Amino acid sequence: MAITSHFIDESWKLQSRLVRFIYVPCPHTSAVICDALVDCLLDWNLDHKLSTLTLDNCSTNDALINDILRKLDKKVSEDAKKEIERIKEICADLVNEYSVKFKASGGVGGSFQSSESSFTNPGEVDSMSNYDKFVASESEHDTFKTELDSYLEEHMLPRNVNFEFDILSWWKNSLKYPILQLVARDVLAIPISIPGF
């Protein structure tokens, strides 16, 4: 059995790495395959990074998915609400860390503010400069929200069966959340997959 990991690098390019070739002795039951796969995930510390699993259409794989879920669920905390809160705190800390790096590298924080428009010629009066000053003064009075807060409060995009949503393109072209864009580039991954036997 070959196990391949897929992830997105800093240049938003899809990368694939062969994690391991594993000899799986007969019989190729879901339990035997599950043990080999989960052991590999644990050896490489991938059990908590697994988002999806791609398999062929072998009937054994239907049972395999349930076996993997049961085996990995045993490692999950009984108190899910505490775990969710812990993850939210980790996300907030991660966004704060990226925000510091982003600002240190010359980027702008959560919102884009410019004293002059990049579309005007030097010396030309910007007809929207008074509006820019008004928006800047209004935003000073708003309560501070992080990009993560704003993103989580947004309404979800409705599902469209005629449109295939490309999450990588969405984040790559996201101007609204520049710090979360950096986080997404480093965190998003596509399925670990195994070919059939």
TORKOL-4160 file (C-alpha; in steps of 0.2 Angstrom, whole numbers, padded with zeros to 4 digits, m for minus):
197
<pt num="1" X="0000" Y="0000" Z="0000"/>
<pt num="2" X="0007" Y="0017" Z="m0004"/>
<pt num="3" X="0002" Y="0032" Z="0006"/>
<pt num="4" X="0003" Y="0050" Z="m0001"/>
<pt num="5" X="0001" Y="0066" Z="0007"/>
<pt num="6" X="m0005" Y="0082" Z="m0002"/>
<pt num="7" X="m0002" Y="0100" Z="0004"/>
<pt num="8" X="0000" Y="0118" Z="m0002"/>
<pt num="9" X="0016" Y="0126" Z="m0001"/>
<pt num="10" X="0021" Y="0145" Z="0002"/>
<pt num="11" X="0019" Y="0148" Z="m0017"/>
<pt num="12" X="0001" Y="0141" Z="m0017"/>
<pt num="13" X="0007" Y="0126" Z="m0027"/>
<pt num="14" X="0000" Y="0109" Z="m0024"/>
<pt num="15" X="0014" Y="0097" Z="m0017"/>
<pt num="16" X="0013" Y="0078" Z="m0015"/>
<pt num="17" X="0024" Y="0068" Z="m0005"/>
<pt num="18" X="0025" Y="0049" Z="m0004"/>
<pt num="19" X="0024" Y="0046" Z="0015"/>
<pt num="20" X="0027" Y="0027" Z="0015"/>
<pt num="21" X="0026" Y="0011" Z="0006"/>
<pt num="22" X="0018" Y="m0002" Z="0017"/>
<pt num="23" X="0018" Y="m0021" Z="0015"/>
<pt num="24" X="0001" Y="m0027" Z="0020"/>
<pt num="25" X="m0001" Y="m0045" Z="0023"/>
<pt num="26" X="m0016" Y="m0055" Z="0017"/>
<pt num="27" X="m0030" Y="m0055" Z="0020"/>
<pt num="28" X="m0033" Y="m0037" Z="0015"/>
<pt num="29" X="m0048" Y="m0035" Z="0027"/>
<pt num="30" X="m0053" Y="m0018" Z="0033"/>
<pt num="31" X="m0046" Y="m0021" Z="0050"/>
<pt num="32" X="m0029" Y="m0026" Z="0043"/>
<pt num="33" X="m0028" Y="m0011" Z="0031"/>
<pt num="34" X="m0034" Y="0001" Z="0045"/>
<pt num="35" X="m0021" Y="m0005" Z="0057"/>
<pt num="36" X="m0007" Y="m0002" Z="0044"/>
<pt num="37" X="m0014" Y="0015" Z="0039"/>
<pt num="38" X="m0018" Y="0022" Z="0056"/>
<pt num="39" X="0000" Y="0016" Z="0062"/>
<pt num="40" X="0007" Y="0026" Z="0048"/>
<pt num="41" X="m0003" Y="0042" Z="0052"/>
<pt num="42" X="0002" Y="0041" Z="0070"/>
<pt num="43" X="0021" Y="0038" Z="0066"/>
<pt num="44" X="0021" Y="0054" Z="0055"/>
<pt num="45" X="0010" Y="0064" Z="0067"/>
<pt num="46" X="m0003" Y="0066" Z="0053"/>
<pt num="47" X="m0018" Y="0059" Z="0063"/>
<pt num="48" X="m0023" Y="0077" Z="0068"/>
<pt num="49" X="m0019" Y="0084" Z="0051"/>
<pt num="50" X="m0030" Y="0072" Z="0041"/>
<pt num="51" X="m0045" Y="0081" Z="0033"/>
<pt num="52" X="m0050" Y="0069" Z="0020"/>
<pt num="53" X="m0046" Y="0052" Z="0014"/>
<pt num="54" X="m0047" Y="0046" Z="m0004"/>
<pt num="55" X="m0048" Y="0028" Z="m0008"/>
<pt num="56" X="m0053" Y="0017" Z="m0023"/>
<pt num="57" X="m0070" Y="0009" Z="m0025"/>
<pt num="58" X="m0066" Y="m0008" Z="m0017"/>
<pt num="59" X="m0080" Y="m0014" Z="m0005"/>
<pt num="60" X="m0067" Y="m0017" Z="0009"/>
<pt num="61" X="m0064" Y="0002" Z="0009"/>
<pt num="62" X="m0082" Y="0006" Z="0014"/>
<pt num="63" X="m0079" Y="m0004" Z="0030"/>
<pt num="64" X="m0061" Y="0004" Z="0031"/>
<pt num="65" X="m0068" Y="0021" Z="0033"/>
<pt num="66" X="m0079" Y="0016" Z="0048"/>
<pt num="67" X="m0064" Y="0007" Z="0056"/>
<pt num="68" X="m0052" Y="0022" Z="0054"/>
<pt num="69" X="m0065" Y="0034" Z="0061"/>
<pt num="70" X="m0068" Y="0022" Z="0076"/>
<pt num="71" X="m0049" Y="0020" Z="0079"/>
<pt num="72" X="m0046" Y="0039" Z="0078"/>
<pt num="73" X="m0061" Y="0043" Z="0088"/>
<pt num="74" X="m0054" Y="0034" Z="0103"/>
<pt num="75" X="m0041" Y="0048" Z="0103"/>
<pt num="76" X="m0053" Y="0062" Z="0103"/>
<pt num="77" X="m0058" Y="0071" Z="0119"/>
<pt num="78" X="m0075" Y="0066" Z="0127"/>
<pt num="79" X="m0078" Y="0085" Z="0130"/>
<pt num="80" X="m0080" Y="0091" Z="0113"/>
<pt num="81" X="m0086" Y="0109" Z="0118"/>
<pt num="82" X="m0070" Y="0111" Z="0128"/>
<pt num="83" X="m0060" Y="0105" Z="0113"/>
<pt num="84" X="m0069" Y="0117" Z="0101"/>
<pt num="85" X="m0065" Y="0132" Z="0113"/>
<pt num="86" X="m0047" Y="0127" Z="0114"/>
<pt num="87" X="m0046" Y="0126" Z="0095"/>
<pt num="88" X="m0054" Y="0143" Z="0094"/>
<pt num="89" X="m0041" Y="0150" Z="0106"/>
<pt num="90" X="m0027" Y="0142" Z="0095"/>
<pt num="91" X="m0034" Y="0150" Z="0079"/>
<pt num="92" X="m0035" Y="0167" Z="0088"/>
<pt num="93" X="m0017" Y="0165" Z="0094"/>
<pt num="94" X="m0011" Y="0159" Z="0076"/>
<pt num="95" X="m0020" Y="0174" Z="0068"/>
<pt num="96" X="m0011" Y="0185" Z="0081"/>
<pt num="97" X="0006" Y="0178" Z="0077"/>
<pt num="98" X="0003" Y="0180" Z="0058"/>
<pt num="99" X="m0003" Y="0197" Z="0061"/>
<pt num="100" X="0013" Y="0202" Z="0070"/>
<pt num="101" X="0023" Y="0194" Z="0056"/>
<pt num="102" X="0012" Y="0202" Z="0043"/>
<pt num="103" X="0014" Y="0220" Z="0050"/>
<pt num="104" X="0033" Y="0217" Z="0053"/>
<pt num="105" X="0035" Y="0213" Z="0035"/>
<pt num="106" X="0027" Y="0230" Z="0029"/>
<pt num="107" X="0009" Y="0223" Z="0027"/>
<pt num="108" X="m0006" Y="0233" Z="0033"/>
<pt num="109" X="m0017" Y="0225" Z="0047"/>
<pt num="110" X="m0035" Y="0220" Z="0045"/>
<pt num="111" X="m0041" Y="0234" Z="0034"/>
<pt num="112" X="m0033" Y="0244" Z="0020"/>
<pt num="113" X="m0032" Y="0262" Z="0023"/>
<pt num="114" X="m0023" Y="0274" Z="0011"/>
<pt num="115" X="m0021" Y="0293" Z="0012"/>
<pt num="116" X="m0021" Y="0295" Z="m0006"/>
<pt num="117" X="m0028" Y="0284" Z="m0020"/>
<pt num="118" X="m0016" Y="0274" Z="m0031"/>
<pt num="119" X="m0026" Y="0278" Z="m0046"/>
<pt num="120" X="m0023" Y="0297" Z="m0046"/>
<pt num="121" X="m0008" Y="0306" Z="m0054"/>
<pt num="122" X="0004" Y="0315" Z="m0042"/>
<pt num="123" X="m0002" Y="0333" Z="m0039"/>
<pt num="124" X="m0020" Y="0329" Z="m0044"/>
<pt num="125" X="m0033" Y="0331" Z="m0031"/>
<pt num="126" X="m0042" Y="0316" Z="m0026"/>
<pt num="127" X="m0061" Y="0319" Z="m0027"/>
<pt num="128" X="m0064" Y="0305" Z="m0014"/>
<pt num="129" X="m0051" Y="0311" Z="m0001"/>
<pt num="130" X="m0064" Y="0318" Z="0010"/>
<pt num="131" X="m0073" Y="0301" Z="0010"/>
<pt num="132" X="m0057" Y="0292" Z="0014"/>
<pt num="133" X="m0055" Y="0304" Z="0029"/>
<pt num="134" X="m0073" Y="0301" Z="0035"/>
<pt num="135" X="m0071" Y="0282" Z="0033"/>
<pt num="136" X="m0055" Y="0282" Z="0043"/>
<pt num="137" X="m0063" Y="0293" Z="0057"/>
<pt num="138" X="m0078" Y="0281" Z="0058"/>
<pt num="139" X="m0067" Y="0266" Z="0059"/>
<pt num="140" X="m0058" Y="0273" Z="0074"/>
<pt num="141" X="m0074" Y="0273" Z="0084"/>
<pt num="142" X="m0078" Y="0255" Z="0080"/>
<pt num="143" X="m0074" Y="0241" Z="0092"/>
<pt num="144" X="m0059" Y="0232" Z="0087"/>
<pt num="145" X="m0062" Y="0215" Z="0078"/>
<pt num="146" X="m0049" Y="0204" Z="0071"/>
<pt num="147" X="m0049" Y="0197" Z="0054"/>
<pt num="148" X="m0054" Y="0180" Z="0062"/>
<pt num="149" X="m0069" Y="0188" Z="0071"/>
<pt num="150" X="m0075" Y="0196" Z="0055"/>
<pt num="151" X="m0072" Y="0180" Z="0044"/>
<pt num="152" X="m0082" Y="0169" Z="0057"/>
<pt num="153" X="m0096" Y="0182" Z="0057"/>
<pt num="154" X="m0099" Y="0182" Z="0038"/>
<pt num="155" X="m0113" Y="0173" Z="0031"/>
<pt num="156" X="m0108" Y="0157" Z="0022"/>
<pt num="157" X="m0109" Y="0156" Z="0003"/>
<pt num="158" X="m0124" Y="0147" Z="m0003"/>
<pt num="159" X="m0120" Y="0130" Z="m0012"/>
<pt num="160" X="m0122" Y="0131" Z="m0031"/>
<pt num="161" X="m0123" Y="0113" Z="m0039"/>
<pt num="162" X="m0118" Y="0121" Z="m0056"/>
<pt num="163" X="m0102" Y="0129" Z="m0049"/>
<pt num="164" X="m0087" Y="0120" Z="m0042"/>
<pt num="165" X="m0080" Y="0131" Z="m0028"/>
<pt num="166" X="m0061" Y="0132" Z="m0028"/>
<pt num="167" X="m0056" Y="0135" Z="m0010"/>
<pt num="168" X="m0037" Y="0138" Z="m0015"/>
<pt num="169" X="m0042" Y="0151" Z="m0028"/>
<pt num="170" X="m0053" Y="0159" Z="m0016"/>
<pt num="171" X="m0040" Y="0161" Z="m0003"/>
<pt num="172" X="m0026" Y="0165" Z="m0015"/>
<pt num="173" X="m0036" Y="0180" Z="m0022"/>
<pt num="174" X="m0043" Y="0185" Z="m0005"/>
<pt num="175" X="m0040" Y="0204" Z="m0002"/>
<pt num="176" X="m0052" Y="0205" Z="0012"/>
<pt num="177" X="m0042" Y="0194" Z="0024"/>
<pt num="178" X="m0024" Y="0196" Z="0020"/>
<pt num="179" X="m0018" Y="0188" Z="0037"/>
<pt num="180" X="m0030" Y="0173" Z="0036"/>
<pt num="181" X="m0024" Y="0171" Z="0018"/>
<pt num="182" X="m0007" Y="0167" Z="0025"/>
<pt num="183" X="m0014" Y="0156" Z="0038"/>
<pt num="184" X="m0024" Y="0146" Z="0024"/>
<pt num="185" X="m0009" Y="0145" Z="0013"/>
<pt num="186" X="0001" Y="0136" Z="0027"/>
<pt num="187" X="m0014" Y="0126" Z="0034"/>
<pt num="188" X="m0025" Y="0120" Z="0020"/>
<pt num="189" X="m0021" Y="0103" Z="0013"/>
<pt num="190" X="m0030" Y="0091" Z="0001"/>
<pt num="191" X="m0033" Y="0072" Z="0005"/>
<pt num="192" X="m0021" Y="0059" Z="0010"/>
<pt num="193" X="m0024" Y="0045" Z="m0003"/>
<pt num="194" X="m0020" Y="0027" Z="m0005"/>
<pt num="195" X="m0021" Y="0018" Z="m0022"/>
<pt num="196" X="m0030" Y="0001" Z="m0023"/>
<pt num="197" X="m0021" Y="m0016" Z="m0021"/>
